[in-house]
């Protein structure tokens, strides 16, 4: 409540700043990214400093489920799935 934070830059467009929260967009590739932001005092707006936060995004797990196809006539053929 005594400072404002402002987004400066990010090494990936999917990593952004909203207020004081660092947001990672869905679909952001796995990797390590940095976000630079500025913090300024509300009472003295020229009293500012920048900081860097490092965000590690892990790969999403792949879950493969078994499928059950339909019966196909061997004489006429068809598509089971």
C-alpha positions as CSV (number, residue, x, y, z in Angstrom):
1,X,0.0,0.0,0.0
2,X,3.1,2.3,0.2
3,X,4.6,1.4,-3.2
4,X,3.6,0.9,-6.8
5,X,5.1,-1.8,-9.0
6,X,5.5,-1.5,-12.7
7,X,6.4,-4.1,-15.4
8,X,9.6,-3.3,-17.2
9,X,10.5,-6.4,-19.3
10,X,10.4,-10.1,-19.5
11,X,12.5,-12.7,-21.3
12,X,9.2,-14.5,-22.4
13,X,5.9,-12.8,-23.3
14,X,4.0,-15.4,-21.3
15,X,5.6,-14.1,-18.0
16,X,4.0,-10.8,-16.9
17,X,3.3,-8.7,-13.9
18,X,-0.2,-7.9,-12.5
19,X,0.1,-5.7,-9.4
20,X,2.5,-7.6,-7.2
21,X,1.8,-11.0,-8.8
22,X,4.0,-12.6,-11.4
23,X,1.7,-14.4,-13.9
24,X,2.7,-17.3,-16.2
25,X,0.4,-17.8,-19.2
26,X,-0.9,-21.2,-20.2
27,X,1.2,-22.7,-22.9
28,X,4.4,-21.0,-21.8
29,X,7.3,-23.4,-22.7
30,X,9.3,-25.0,-19.9
31,X,12.4,-23.0,-19.1
32,X,13.8,-20.3,-16.7
33,X,12.8,-16.8,-17.4
34,X,13.4,-13.4,-15.8
35,X,11.0,-10.5,-15.3
36,X,12.3,-7.0,-14.5
37,X,10.0,-4.6,-12.6
38,X,10.2,-1.2,-11.0
39,X,9.1,-0.4,-7.5
40,X,8.3,3.3,-6.6
41,X,7.3,4.8,-3.3
42,X,3.8,6.4,-3.5
43,X,4.7,9.3,-1.2
44,X,7.9,10.1,-3.1
45,X,7.3,8.8,-6.7
46,X,10.9,9.6,-7.8
47,X,12.2,7.2,-5.1
48,X,12.4,4.1,-7.4
49,X,14.4,1.0,-7.9
50,X,14.3,-2.0,-10.2
51,X,14.4,-5.6,-9.3
52,X,14.5,-8.9,-11.2
53,X,12.5,-12.1,-10.4
54,X,13.5,-15.5,-11.8
55,X,10.6,-17.8,-12.7
56,X,11.1,-21.5,-13.5
57,X,8.4,-23.1,-15.6
58,X,8.3,-26.9,-15.6
59,X,7.0,-29.1,-18.5
60,X,3.4,-30.2,-18.2
61,X,2.9,-34.0,-17.5
62,X,1.5,-36.0,-20.4
63,X,-1.2,-38.5,-19.3
64,X,-2.0,-41.1,-21.9
65,X,-5.2,-43.1,-21.4
66,X,-6.0,-46.3,-23.1
67,X,-8.7,-46.2,-25.8
68,X,-11.3,-48.9,-26.7
69,X,-12.3,-49.1,-30.3
70,X,-15.4,-50.4,-32.0
71,X,-15.6,-53.8,-33.7
72,X,-14.7,-53.8,-37.4
73,X,-16.0,-56.3,-39.9
74,X,-13.0,-58.1,-41.3
75,X,-14.6,-58.6,-44.7
76,X,-15.6,-55.0,-45.3
77,X,-13.1,-53.2,-43.1
78,X,-13.7,-49.9,-41.4
79,X,-12.3,-47.5,-38.8
80,X,-12.0,-48.8,-35.3
81,X,-11.3,-45.4,-33.8
